[in-house]
């Protein structure tokens, strides 16, 4: 296996630490959804900003507490996504990250 892409399925999210540890131990590049995965040693992450999702949740909760019916509220999703590249992990794995990708990253961990 050349790499692994971990989806945002709750099963994977609950096993986040084990997945990152296994990918690190076996020297397999991994791409995850959660920023924390890249911070913990995954190669990179690309997914919604959790702070944006939490903000939307708070707004919805406020609207419901102010009397709006949940069924009348529009469906929304987080629109801000971020790319985090762990350059330290890339070096350890011998993976070359293209400069164009590094330039588009919201954060590069060195």
C-alpha positions as CSV (number, residue, x, y, z in Angstrom):
1,X,0.0,0.0,0.0
2,X,1.4,3.4,-1.0
3,X,-0.8,5.6,1.1
4,X,-4.0,5.8,3.0
5,X,-6.9,8.2,2.9
6,X,-9.0,8.3,6.0
7,X,-12.6,9.5,5.6
8,X,-14.7,11.4,8.1
9,X,-16.8,8.4,9.1
10,X,-17.4,8.4,12.9
11,X,-15.8,5.0,13.2
12,X,-12.5,6.4,11.9
13,X,-12.8,9.6,14.0
14,X,-13.1,7.6,17.2
15,X,-9.9,5.7,16.3
16,X,-8.0,8.7,15.2
17,X,-5.0,8.3,17.5
18,X,-4.6,4.6,16.5
19,X,-4.8,5.3,12.8
20,X,-2.2,8.1,13.0
21,X,0.1,5.9,15.1
22,X,-0.2,2.9,12.8
23,X,0.5,5.1,9.7
24,X,3.5,6.6,11.4
25,X,4.8,3.2,12.7
26,X,4.5,1.6,9.2
27,X,5.8,4.7,7.4
28,X,2.6,5.0,5.2
29,X,1.6,8.5,4.2
30,X,-1.9,9.4,5.4
31,X,-4.4,12.0,4.5
32,X,-7.1,12.7,7.0
33,X,-10.0,15.1,7.4
34,X,-9.2,16.5,10.8
35,X,-6.5,19.1,11.3
36,X,-5.5,17.4,14.6
37,X,-4.5,14.3,12.6
38,X,-1.8,16.3,10.8
39,X,-0.8,17.9,14.0
40,X,-0.3,14.5,15.5
41,X,1.9,13.2,12.7
42,X,-0.3,12.5,9.7
43,X,1.1,13.7,6.4
44,X,-1.7,16.1,5.7
45,X,-5.4,16.9,6.3
46,X,-8.0,18.5,4.2
47,X,-11.4,19.2,5.7
48,X,-13.8,21.6,7.3
49,X,-12.7,23.9,10.0
50,X,-14.3,22.6,13.2
51,X,-14.5,26.1,14.6
52,X,-16.7,27.1,11.7
53,X,-18.9,24.0,12.2
54,X,-19.2,24.8,15.9
55,X,-20.2,28.4,15.1
56,X,-23.0,27.2,12.8
57,X,-24.2,24.8,15.5
58,X,-24.3,27.7,18.0
59,X,-26.2,29.9,15.6
60,X,-28.8,27.1,15.0
61,X,-29.1,26.4,18.8
62,X,-29.8,30.1,19.3
63,X,-32.4,30.2,16.7
64,X,-34.2,27.2,18.1
65,X,-34.0,28.6,21.6
66,X,-35.5,31.8,20.3
67,X,-38.6,29.9,19.1
68,X,-37.8,28.9,15.5
69,X,-38.9,25.4,14.5
70,X,-35.9,23.2,13.5
71,X,-37.8,21.9,10.5
72,X,-38.0,25.5,9.2
73,X,-34.3,26.1,9.3
74,X,-32.3,25.7,6.2
75,X,-29.7,22.9,5.9
76,X,-26.2,24.3,6.1
77,X,-22.7,22.9,6.2
78,X,-19.3,24.3,7.0
79,X,-17.9,26.1,3.9
80,X,-14.4,26.9,5.2
81,X,-12.0,24.0,4.5
82,X,-8.4,24.0,5.4
83,X,-5.3,22.2,4.1
84,X,-2.7,21.4,6.7
85,X,0.6,19.8,5.6
86,X,3.0,18.2,8.1
87,X,6.3,18.9,6.4
88,X,8.2,17.2,9.3
89,X,6.3,13.9,8.5
90,X,6.9,14.3,4.8
91,X,10.6,14.5,5.4
92,X,10.6,11.5,7.7
93,X,8.7,9.5,5.1
94,X,10.8,10.7,2.2
95,X,7.8,12.2,0.5
96,X,8.3,15.3,-1.7
97,X,5.4,17.8,-1.3
98,X,5.1,19.9,-4.5
99,X,5.7,23.6,-3.9
100,X,2.4,24.4,-5.4
101,X,0.6,22.3,-2.8
102,X,2.7,23.9,0.0
103,X,1.8,27.3,-1.3
104,X,-1.9,26.5,-1.1
105,X,-1.7,25.1,2.4
106,X,-3.4,27.0,5.2
107,X,-0.7,25.7,7.6
108,X,2.6,23.9,7.1
109,X,3.9,22.1,10.2
110,X,7.7,22.2,10.2
